[in-house]
Amino acid sequence: MKIPAKIEENTFDTETVLDATLYVPQGCIEKYENADYWRYFQVIKEIGTQTGIDSATTSDDVKEVARYGINGQLLNGPTNGVNIVKYSDGTTKRVMVK
């Protein structure tokens, strides 16, 4: 948020404003340092726009590698009811087969 949200005096307890670090959007530190009640935080730091994700891969070749019944039993193929399907990219989905 580019403009600090309006908060009340008792939004944060004394322990929080003394011990916690308030992370604010890059370029906004001065606004928070001067804003009512936000300025009570002893440590205010700016954060960039990084997501924390270093890399990601995608693949159009995702394939089903296993299929299980609701009881965990390995299935040979789609079976009526709920099937738990594991894919080559590590994802798992519940699929209803009629």
C-alpha positions as CSV (number, residue, x, y, z in Angstrom):
1,M,0.0,0.0,0.0
2,K,1.5,3.3,-1.1
3,I,-0.4,5.3,1.6
4,P,-0.4,3.9,5.1
5,A,-3.8,2.5,6.1
6,K,-5.6,4.3,8.9
7,I,-5.2,2.5,12.2
8,E,-6.2,3.2,15.7
9,E,-3.9,3.9,18.6
10,N,-4.5,0.4,20.1
11,T,-4.1,-1.6,16.9
12,F,-0.7,-2.8,18.0
13,D,0.4,-3.3,21.6
14,T,3.5,-1.8,23.0
15,E,5.5,-5.0,22.8
16,T,4.8,-5.3,19.0
17,V,5.8,-1.8,18.1
18,L,9.0,-2.1,20.2
19,D,10.1,-5.6,19.0
20,A,8.5,-6.3,15.6
21,T,9.9,-5.1,12.3
22,L,7.4,-3.3,10.1
23,Y,8.0,-4.0,6.4
24,V,6.6,-1.4,4.0
25,P,6.6,-1.1,0.2
26,Q,9.7,0.3,-1.4
27,G,9.7,4.1,-1.5
28,C,7.2,4.4,1.3
29,I,9.3,4.4,4.5
30,E,9.0,8.1,5.1
31,K,5.2,8.0,4.8
32,Y,5.1,5.3,7.5
33,E,7.7,7.0,9.7
34,N,5.4,10.1,9.7
35,A,2.0,8.4,9.8
36,D,-0.2,8.3,13.0
37,Y,0.6,5.2,15.1
38,W,2.7,3.6,12.4
39,R,5.6,5.8,13.4
40,Y,5.7,4.1,16.8
41,F,7.4,1.1,15.3
42,Q,11.1,1.1,16.3
43,V,12.2,-0.7,13.2
44,I,10.7,0.1,9.8
45,K,12.2,-1.4,6.6
46,E,11.4,-1.2,3.0
47,I,10.9,-4.3,0.9
48,G,11.2,-4.5,-2.9
49,T,9.0,-6.3,-5.3
50,Q,10.8,-9.6,-5.1
51,T,8.5,-12.7,-4.9
52,G,10.9,-14.9,-3.1
53,I,10.8,-17.4,-6.0
54,D,14.2,-17.9,-7.5
55,S,13.1,-19.9,-10.5
56,A,10.2,-21.8,-11.9
57,T,9.9,-24.3,-14.7
58,T,6.9,-25.2,-16.8
59,S,6.2,-28.1,-18.9
60,D,3.5,-29.0,-21.4
61,D,4.5,-32.7,-21.0
62,V,2.8,-33.2,-17.6
63,K,1.6,-36.8,-17.5
64,E,-0.4,-38.9,-15.1
65,V,2.0,-41.2,-13.2
66,A,-0.3,-42.9,-10.8
67,R,-4.0,-43.1,-9.9
68,Y,-5.4,-44.2,-6.5
69,G,-8.8,-44.9,-5.0
70,I,-10.1,-42.9,-2.1
71,N,-8.8,-45.7,0.2
72,G,-5.3,-45.3,-1.2
73,Q,-5.3,-48.4,-3.3
74,L,-3.4,-48.1,-6.6
75,L,-5.8,-48.2,-9.6
76,N,-5.1,-49.5,-13.1
77,G,-7.1,-46.7,-14.7
78,P,-10.1,-44.4,-14.1
79,T,-12.6,-46.0,-11.8
80,N,-16.1,-44.7,-10.8
81,G,-16.0,-42.5,-7.8
82,V,-13.2,-40.3,-6.5
83,N,-9.8,-40.9,-8.0
84,I,-6.6,-39.4,-6.6
85,V,-4.3,-38.7,-9.6
86,K,-0.6,-38.0,-9.2
87,Y,1.2,-36.2,-12.1
88,S,4.8,-36.1,-13.3
89,D,5.2,-32.5,-12.1
90,G,4.5,-33.5,-8.5
91,T,1.0,-32.3,-8.3
92,T,-1.9,-34.4,-7.1
93,K,-5.6,-33.8,-7.9
94,R,-8.8,-35.4,-6.8
95,V,-11.0,-36.3,-9.8
96,M,-14.6,-37.5,-9.8
97,V,-15.2,-40.2,-12.4
98,K,-18.8,-41.1,-13.4
